[in-house]
Amino acid sequence: SCIKIGLALNCEVSEVSRFERKNYFYPDLPKGYQVSQYRWPLCVSGRLKIEGGRWIQINRVHQEEDTGKLTHVGNETLIDFNRSSVPLVEIVTEPDFHDSSEVRDFAKKLQQLFRYLGVSNADMEKGDMRLEANISLREIQNSKFKIQNENLPNYRIELKNINSFRFMVAAIEYEIKRQAEALENGEKLVQETRGWDQNKKETYLQRSKEEAHDYRYFPDPDLPELSLQSSAISLQQIKEQMPELPWDREERFIS
């Protein structure tokens, strides 16, 4: 499934990928680490075209395990471990979005793609597909200025586990306004993870955000590397199983 998604997003599929342990303590992860692919992801360097003809660059498409689900009720937090360690696919983009409408269009295209590929129902209400946005603001001196990675701010706010396109747009719009007001007041923003409270229509702090080195990644000693060369199914066979993609079908119908 991960390779199919990577191919559909024009990614390069790695001949060899490895699993690592991402070490951190949080209530939804009682064993103290999450199996993920940090340095050796399965698929890298892809792209997807959104409305208006712009391409959104895909940094990686990799596999990892899911954690428990936290539900905050008043001053108490409930934890559902039913989805713990279920494998999932994470898609990471480059910072190419200009506004919340582009994020919504991109996410809807992904949902359509997953259903065409048959890899997931992508039902947002059931948690089959979840959205996370990283947001940071900087001052632009010139409206024609092209964003480059090295010119991005030294912080980012991550909005976690949002299960609706509408909620995602609302959370992004709120967070842009909140950050703008904070920066105009001379506040220094730092890395943190925030959730979205639909009732209050505002984001709220969940925890401070670590840097990659804080997770102390190391290769998982219990899981072997994934090698396409030694796999029972070849990359060519997977490509032959790929269905016609939705945008290709649309183009064919129009022509």
N, C-alpha and C positions, 0 to 999 in steps of 0.2 A: 504493500500500500504506500509506504514512504517513497519508494522508487518511482511508482506511478505518478504520485503527486509531483515529485521532483522533475520528472520528464515533462509533465504537462506545463510546468512553470519554467521550462527552458533551462533547467539546471544541468550542471555537469555532475554525473554520478561517480562517486569515489570508488576506485578499485578496492580499497581497503578502508573500513571505518572501525572505530573502537568505542567501547563504552567506558565511561569514567564515573567515579563517585563524587558527587557534589555535596560537600559536607557542611551542614548547618543544622541548628536546632530550632524547630518551630513546632507548635502543637499538632499540626496536621502531618508531621513527619516523625513519628516516635522513634524510628530506628536511627535517626541522626544523619542520614545521607539519602540523596536521590540519585538513581542511575540515570545518566544523561550522556550526551555526546558533545563535549565542548571543543576539544582540539581536532577531533577527527569525525566531523559530521558526514552523514551518508550522501547528501546532495548539497552543492554549493553554487553560487553565482548564477542565479536565474533572473527572470523578469516577467512581468505581467502587465499588459496594456489596459488602462482604465479609460473611462469615457473622456472624450476630448483628444484621444490619441497619445497621451503621455504614458511613458513606461515607468512602472515602479520596480526598482531593482530588489531582487531577493538575495539576502545575504546567505541564508542557509535553510535547508529543510532537514531536520534531524529527529531522531527518536529519543524518547525518555519515558520515565514512568510517572504516572499521575500520583498526586498526594490525596490526603483526606479533604473533605469539604467542611469548611468552617461556617457556622451560622451564628450570627451575633444576635442575642435576644436580651435587650436591656444591658445589664452589667455582666451577663453570663455569655459564654461561648460554647456552643454545642459542636461536636466533631462527628462526622459520618465517615467511617473508614471503608465503606463498601467499594469505593472506586480506587482505593490505595493500590499502587503497583500495577494498575492496568496500563498497558502500553499506549502511548499517544504520539502523535506527530506534531512537532512545533515548527511553525514557519516564521522566520525572522526577516523583516525587510530592512532596507537602508532608510535613512531619514529623508525620504523623497516626497512626503505628503505636504501639500500647501494649505489645505483646510480640511475640516471635518467631513465635508461632502465627498472628498476623494477617499477618505478612510472608509466611509460607508459603501461607496461603489466598489472599492477593492474587496472588502469583506463579503459583499453579496456575490461578487464574481467567484470568490473562493468557495462559498457555499454551493453555488451552482456547479462548480468544477468537481467537488467531492461527490456530489450526487451523480453526475455523469460518469465518473470513474467507478462508482459503486463501492467506494472505500468507506463511506460513512453516510448516515442519514442527515448529518449536520443539523440536527434538531437543536436549536438554541435553548429552548425551554427545558429540555432533558439533559442539557450539559454536554451534548455530543460535539458541540463547537463552542468555544469560548474566545472572547476577544480581549486583548491587552494592548494598551496604547502607551507609548513613552512620549512625554511632552516636555519641551523646554523652550524658552523664549530668548531671543537676543535682539538687539537693536540693529536695524538695517539702515545703512546710510544712503543706499541707492536702490530704488525699486527694481532695477534690472540686475541686481547682484545675484549671482548664482551661488546657491548653498554648497559648500564643500565640507566634508567631515571635519577638517581641521579648524573650521571656523565656527563650529557648534559650541554652545555653552558648556561649561564644565560640570553641569548637573543635569539630571533628568528625573522627572516624576513618572512613575509607572502606575497606571490604572489597571487593576487586576480583575480577571475573571468576570467580565461583563457579558451577560447572556442575551443581549438584544441590540440590534442595529440602532434603534431609537435611543436607547440608554447610552450607547457608546457616543453618539453625536452629542447628546446633552452633557455627558461627563467631560468630553473634550472641550466643548464651548465654555462650560463652567470653569474648568481648570485653566484655560487660556486667560479668562477674566481674572481669576484668583491670582495667578502668577504675575500678570501685568500690574495689578494693584500692589502686590508685595514688592516688586522690583521698583516701581515708582516711589514707594515709601522708603526705599533704601535698604530693604531687607535682603539678606543673603539666602538664596534657596539652595538646598542640599538634596542629595539622592534620597528618595523615600518611595515607599509603596503606599498607594491610597486606594480605597474602595469607593463605590458609588452608592449613595443612599437615595433611592428613588423617591422616598416619602418626603425627605427634606430638600430634594433636588440639589444636593451638594456632595462633594467628595470629602472623605474623612481619612485621617492618618491611620495606617495599619502598622507599619514598622519602618525603621530606617533601612535604606537599601545598601547592601554590601557591594564592594567591587569584586571582580572575578577572582583576584588572588585571595580574598577572604574565605572563599569556599574550599580552598585547599584541594583542588582537583587532583586525583591520581587514578591510573587505570584500574578498573574493577578486576580484582584477582579471580573472581568466580565466573566471569563471562569471557568467552574467546572473541577474537576480532572477527569482523564480518568481511569475507573475501568473495568478490563476485567470481573470481577465477575458480574457486573451489565449490561454488554454489551449485545446487542441483538444477537451477534454472538460470539461463544466461540473460544478459541485458537485452539481447536481440529478441529473445522470446517474450520478454516483458513488453518491449516496444510493439511487437506484433499483436499483443493482447489489448493494446490501448484502443479505446473507442474514439470515434470522431468527437473532437472537443467542441463545446457549445459555440465558441466564437467562429470556429472553422465551419460548423454547420450553418450558422447565420450567414456567413459570407457566401457559402454555396447556394443557399436559398435565394439570396439577393441576386447573385449572378445568373 
